[in-house]
Amino acid sequence: MVQERLSAVQSITTMQEERENAAAQMSGVKAGADMAKDRALQLQAQVEQVLEQLTKAVEDAHVYNAAVEEQKKKIADQAHQMDETRALAGEAQQALADARRSASEEAVEAERERSKRKRAEEE
């Protein structure tokens, strides 16, 4: 009976040690799980932060692209206006040249007429 009792005590001691080992392992596993959970939460927060930054960057890119397209349109309109202005300036220069030529021709004609009158008076 003493031997049975010693055997039972040893069994109990062994079971207690195993339970303590299992509890320690469980505590370690729980600590690891808690650390993994904390890390997952940190990563989730980082992902959310990056997604917010990405969303803002995409919105900024849309605004920038719209501004670029607006500027392209303004530049095209200004180029068209410049072409029209050049054409009008060319027409004005041609009209001025025509007017000068006409004035020159009229001056030559007037000089001829004056010369004819002068000759006619001298004769």
CNS distance restraints for C-alpha pairs under 8 A (distance, minus, plus):
assign (resid   1 and name CA) (resid   5 and name CA) 5.98 0.50 0.50
assign (resid   2 and name CA) (resid   6 and name CA) 6.03 0.50 0.50
assign (resid   3 and name CA) (resid   7 and name CA) 5.92 0.50 0.50
assign (resid   4 and name CA) (resid   8 and name CA) 5.93 0.50 0.50
assign (resid   5 and name CA) (resid   9 and name CA) 6.07 0.50 0.50
assign (resid   6 and name CA) (resid  10 and name CA) 6.01 0.50 0.50
assign (resid   7 and name CA) (resid  11 and name CA) 6.05 0.50 0.50
assign (resid   8 and name CA) (resid  12 and name CA) 6.03 0.50 0.50
assign (resid   9 and name CA) (resid  13 and name CA) 5.96 0.50 0.50
assign (resid  10 and name CA) (resid  14 and name CA) 5.92 0.50 0.50
assign (resid  11 and name CA) (resid  15 and name CA) 5.99 0.50 0.50
assign (resid  12 and name CA) (resid  16 and name CA) 6.01 0.50 0.50
assign (resid  13 and name CA) (resid  17 and name CA) 6.11 0.50 0.50
assign (resid  14 and name CA) (resid  18 and name CA) 6.07 0.50 0.50
assign (resid  15 and name CA) (resid  19 and name CA) 5.93 0.50 0.50
assign (resid  16 and name CA) (resid  20 and name CA) 6.01 0.50 0.50
assign (resid  17 and name CA) (resid  21 and name CA) 5.98 0.50 0.50
assign (resid  18 and name CA) (resid  22 and name CA) 5.91 0.50 0.50
assign (resid  19 and name CA) (resid  23 and name CA) 5.92 0.50 0.50
assign (resid  20 and name CA) (resid  24 and name CA) 6.01 0.50 0.50
assign (resid  21 and name CA) (resid  25 and name CA) 6.03 0.50 0.50
assign (resid  22 and name CA) (resid  26 and name CA) 5.89 0.50 0.50
assign (resid  23 and name CA) (resid  27 and name CA) 5.93 0.50 0.50
assign (resid  24 and name CA) (resid  28 and name CA) 6.12 0.50 0.50
assign (resid  25 and name CA) (resid  29 and name CA) 6.01 0.50 0.50
assign (resid  26 and name CA) (resid  30 and name CA) 5.88 0.50 0.50
assign (resid  27 and name CA) (resid  31 and name CA) 6.00 0.50 0.50
assign (resid  28 and name CA) (resid  32 and name CA) 6.05 0.50 0.50
assign (resid  29 and name CA) (resid  33 and name CA) 6.01 0.50 0.50
assign (resid  30 and name CA) (resid  34 and name CA) 6.03 0.50 0.50
assign (resid  31 and name CA) (resid  35 and name CA) 6.11 0.50 0.50
assign (resid  32 and name CA) (resid  36 and name CA) 6.03 0.50 0.50
assign (resid  33 and name CA) (resid  37 and name CA) 5.98 0.50 0.50
assign (resid  34 and name CA) (resid  38 and name CA) 6.09 0.50 0.50
assign (resid  35 and name CA) (resid  39 and name CA) 6.07 0.50 0.50
assign (resid  36 and name CA) (resid  40 and name CA) 5.99 0.50 0.50
assign (resid  37 and name CA) (resid  41 and name CA) 6.18 0.50 0.50
assign (resid  38 and name CA) (resid  42 and name CA) 6.20 0.50 0.50
assign (resid  39 and name CA) (resid  43 and name CA) 6.07 0.50 0.50
assign (resid  40 and name CA) (resid  44 and name CA) 6.00 0.50 0.50
assign (resid  41 and name CA) (resid  45 and name CA) 6.14 0.50 0.50
assign (resid  42 and name CA) (resid  46 and name CA) 6.21 0.50 0.50
assign (resid  43 and name CA) (resid  47 and name CA) 6.04 0.50 0.50
assign (resid  44 and name CA) (resid  48 and name CA) 6.14 0.50 0.50
assign (resid  45 and name CA) (resid  49 and name CA) 6.13 0.50 0.50
assign (resid  46 and name CA) (resid  50 and name CA) 6.08 0.50 0.50
assign (resid  47 and name CA) (resid  51 and name CA) 6.02 0.50 0.50
assign (resid  48 and name CA) (resid  52 and name CA) 6.15 0.50 0.50
assign (resid  49 and name CA) (resid  53 and name CA) 6.25 0.50 0.50
assign (resid  50 and name CA) (resid  54 and name CA) 5.99 0.50 0.50
assign (resid  51 and name CA) (resid  55 and name CA) 5.97 0.50 0.50
assign (resid  52 and name CA) (resid  56 and name CA) 6.17 0.50 0.50
assign (resid  53 and name CA) (resid  57 and name CA) 6.05 0.50 0.50
assign (resid  54 and name CA) (resid  58 and name CA) 6.09 0.50 0.50
assign (resid  55 and name CA) (resid  59 and name CA) 6.19 0.50 0.50
assign (resid  56 and name CA) (resid  60 and name CA) 6.01 0.50 0.50
assign (resid  57 and name CA) (resid  61 and name CA) 6.01 0.50 0.50
assign (resid  58 and name CA) (resid  62 and name CA) 6.24 0.50 0.50
assign (resid  59 and name CA) (resid  63 and name CA) 6.30 0.50 0.50
assign (resid  60 and name CA) (resid  64 and name CA) 6.03 0.50 0.50
assign (resid  61 and name CA) (resid  65 and name CA) 5.94 0.50 0.50
assign (resid  62 and name CA) (resid  66 and name CA) 6.07 0.50 0.50
assign (resid  63 and name CA) (resid  67 and name CA) 6.19 0.50 0.50
assign (resid  64 and name CA) (resid  68 and name CA) 6.11 0.50 0.50
assign (resid  65 and name CA) (resid  69 and name CA) 6.10 0.50 0.50
assign (resid  66 and name CA) (resid  70 and name CA) 6.13 0.50 0.50
assign (resid  67 and name CA) (resid  71 and name CA) 6.15 0.50 0.50
assign (resid  68 and name CA) (resid  72 and name CA) 6.12 0.50 0.50
assign (resid  69 and name CA) (resid  73 and name CA) 6.18 0.50 0.50
assign (resid  70 and name CA) (resid  74 and name CA) 6.23 0.50 0.50
assign (resid  71 and name CA) (resid  75 and name CA) 6.04 0.50 0.50
assign (resid  72 and name CA) (resid  76 and name CA) 6.11 0.50 0.50
assign (resid  73 and name CA) (resid  77 and name CA) 6.13 0.50 0.50
assign (resid  74 and name CA) (resid  78 and name CA) 6.06 0.50 0.50
assign (resid  75 and name CA) (resid  79 and name CA) 6.02 0.50 0.50
assign (resid  76 and name CA) (resid  80 and name CA) 6.15 0.50 0.50
assign (resid  77 and name CA) (resid  81 and name CA) 6.16 0.50 0.50
assign (resid  78 and name CA) (resid  82 and name CA) 5.97 0.50 0.50
assign (resid  79 and name CA) (resid  83 and name CA) 6.16 0.50 0.50
assign (resid  80 and name CA) (resid  84 and name CA) 6.26 0.50 0.50
assign (resid  81 and name CA) (resid  85 and name CA) 6.04 0.50 0.50
assign (resid  82 and name CA) (resid  86 and name CA) 6.03 0.50 0.50
assign (resid  83 and name CA) (resid  87 and name CA) 6.15 0.50 0.50
assign (resid  84 and name CA) (resid  88 and name CA) 6.16 0.50 0.50
assign (resid  85 and name CA) (resid  89 and name CA) 5.98 0.50 0.50
assign (resid  86 and name CA) (resid  90 and name CA) 6.02 0.50 0.50
assign (resid  87 and name CA) (resid  91 and name CA) 6.18 0.50 0.50
assign (resid  88 and name CA) (resid  92 and name CA) 6.05 0.50 0.50
assign (resid  89 and name CA) (resid  93 and name CA) 6.04 0.50 0.50
assign (resid  90 and name CA) (resid  94 and name CA) 6.11 0.50 0.50
assign (resid  91 and name CA) (resid  95 and name CA) 6.09 0.50 0.50
assign (resid  92 and name CA) (resid  96 and name CA) 6.06 0.50 0.50
assign (resid  93 and name CA) (resid  97 and name CA) 6.07 0.50 0.50
assign (resid  94 and name CA) (resid  98 and name CA) 6.04 0.50 0.50
assign (resid  95 and name CA) (resid  99 and name CA) 6.01 0.50 0.50
assign (resid  96 and name CA) (resid 100 and name CA) 6.07 0.50 0.50
assign (resid  97 and name CA) (resid 101 and name CA) 6.05 0.50 0.50
assign (resid  98 and name CA) (resid 102 and name CA) 5.99 0.50 0.50
assign (resid  99 and name CA) (resid 103 and name CA) 5.95 0.50 0.50
assign (resid 100 and name CA) (resid 104 and name CA) 5.93 0.50 0.50
assign (resid 101 and name CA) (resid 105 and name CA) 6.04 0.50 0.50
assign (resid 102 and name CA) (resid 106 and name CA) 6.02 0.50 0.50
assign (resid 103 and name CA) (resid 107 and name CA) 5.99 0.50 0.50
assign (resid 104 and name CA) (resid 108 and name CA) 6.12 0.50 0.50
assign (resid 105 and name CA) (resid 109 and name CA) 6.04 0.50 0.50
assign (resid 106 and name CA) (resid 110 and name CA) 5.90 0.50 0.50
assign (resid 107 and name CA) (resid 111 and name CA) 6.05 0.50 0.50
assign (resid 108 and name CA) (resid 112 and name CA) 6.21 0.50 0.50
assign (resid 109 and name CA) (resid 113 and name CA) 6.18 0.50 0.50
assign (resid 110 and name CA) (resid 114 and name CA) 6.08 0.50 0.50
assign (resid 111 and name CA) (resid 115 and name CA) 5.98 0.50 0.50
assign (resid 112 and name CA) (resid 116 and name CA) 6.04 0.50 0.50
assign (resid 113 and name CA) (resid 117 and name CA) 6.15 0.50 0.50
assign (resid 114 and name CA) (resid 118 and name CA) 6.00 0.50 0.50
assign (resid 115 and name CA) (resid 119 and name CA) 6.10 0.50 0.50
assign (resid 116 and name CA) (resid 120 and name CA) 5.94 0.50 0.50
assign (resid 117 and name CA) (resid 121 and name CA) 5.98 0.50 0.50
assign (resid 118 and name CA) (resid 122 and name CA) 6.09 0.50 0.50
assign (resid 119 and name CA) (resid 123 and name CA) 6.09 0.50 0.50
